[in-house]
Amino acid sequence: MIGVWVLLAAVVATAAIALVKRRVDGRFRSAAPVHDEASAPSPESREVVTTEDLGGAALGERVTLVQFSSSFCSPCRATRVLLADVVRGREGIVHVEVDAESHLQLVRRLNILRTPTVLVIDPDGAVVGRASGLPRRDQVEAVLASVGA
């Protein structure tokens, strides 16, 4: 009888974890929430990505979506296809994919904890948003609209 209770507890815990993961996966959040001028981060404390960090890839004139991927990650492939499709035909918006395994210093500096992670970069290279996990098309469209792209 104890085995049945253990199994039931495991199923309930797994379902709860799956629901939480589904809710937060791919959701974009602001990199530096600003409530007023007094709480705005200083330019020195902002996360900034340069063209050198991206292997020479140019930043977009309006926004750049930087995707951190790894070779064994299947959601990374789906994210690559989604972002390429969303960016296609939009002026000033660029999608850059970075191999996390080959850029460990950058991964550590930007606190990338899992793949895929997508960073939203403004034209100056500042990180203005991020999402971990496979985002949905409507989430990508919403973040682009929120940054005026």
N, C-alpha and C positions, 0 to 999 in steps of 0.2 A: 504494500500500500504506500510505503514511503517513496518508492520509485515513481509511482504515478504523480505524487505531489511534486517531486523534483522535476519530472518531465513537464508538468503543467507550468511550474514556475519558470523553467527555461524557455518555454514557448511564449509566455507572457512577456518576459524580459526581452526576448528577441524581437517580438512585435513592437514593443515600445521603442527600442533602439532604432528599428527600421523606420518607424513613423517620424521620429526626431530627425534622423538622417535625411529622409526624403524632404522634410520641411526646410532644412537649412542648406542642403546641397545645391550649389550653383547660384545661391542668392548673393547678389552684389551688396556690399556694405561700404560705407564711406571710409576712406583710409584715415581721415582726420576730421572728425565731426567738429564743426565750428558753430557755436551758439551765439557768440557775439565777438566784437573786435578784440576784447580783452583776453578771450580764450583762444584766439587764433594762434596756430603754431608758428613759431619763428621760421624764417627760411632755412636756418641751419638745422632745424629738427625735422624737416620734411623728408620723406623718402623720395629720392630723385634717381631716375634712370637716364643714362646718357647713351648716345649712339655707340660709344665704345663698349658699354655694357652689353649692347645688343649685337656685337660683332660687326659694327659698321652700318647696321640697318638704320635708315633715316626714320625719324619720328614723324608722325602725321601732322599736317598743318592744323587740324582740329582736335584729333584724339588718336591715340595708339592703343590697341588692345594687345598686351603682351601675355602670351600663353606659355606657362612653364609646363613641360611635358617630360615623360620618361618613355623609354622604348617598350617597356612591358605593360603600359597603361592603356587599356582599351577605351575608357572614357576620354582619354586624350585624343584619340583618333576622331571620335564623334565631335568633340569640341573643336578640333581643327576644321572639320567640314562645316560645322555650324558658323563659326566666326568668319571663315572665308566667304561663305554665302551671304552673311549679313553685311560684310564690308564691300562686297562686289558692287561696283557702280556708284559708290558713295565717294564724293570728292573729299579729300583731306583726312580720310580715316584709313588707318593702316593696321594690319594684323601681322604680328611678328611672333614666331614660335621659338622658344628657347629650350634647348635640351638641359634639363635640370642637372643631370649627372655630369655634364661637361662644364657647368658653370656653378660649382659648389660655393665659391665665395659670394657670388651674387645671390644665390639661394639663401645663404645664411644671413647676408646683410639685409635682405628684404623679408626675412622670416617666412619663407615659403615652407610650409609643413607637409603638403601633399600635392600630388598631381592629379588632375590638372588644376592649376591655379591661374586665374586670369586677372591681370592688373590693368586698370584703366589709367592711362597716362595722358596728362594735358600736354599742349605744345611745348611747354618749358621743361618737360621731363618729370614733373611732379606726379606722384601716385595719388590719384583722387578717389579710387575705388578698387575693390578686389572681390573676387569670388573664388571659393574652393569647391571643386567638384564640377560636374557637368551642368552648365547653365541651360536654361530653356530659352528658346528664341525670344519670347516676350520679355524675359529678364534682360537680355542683351539689348533689345530695342529700347526698353525703358531706361537703362543706364546711359545709352547714347543720347536719348532725348533729354535726360537730366543734365548732361554736360553740354547741351546745345549742339550736338552733332547730328 
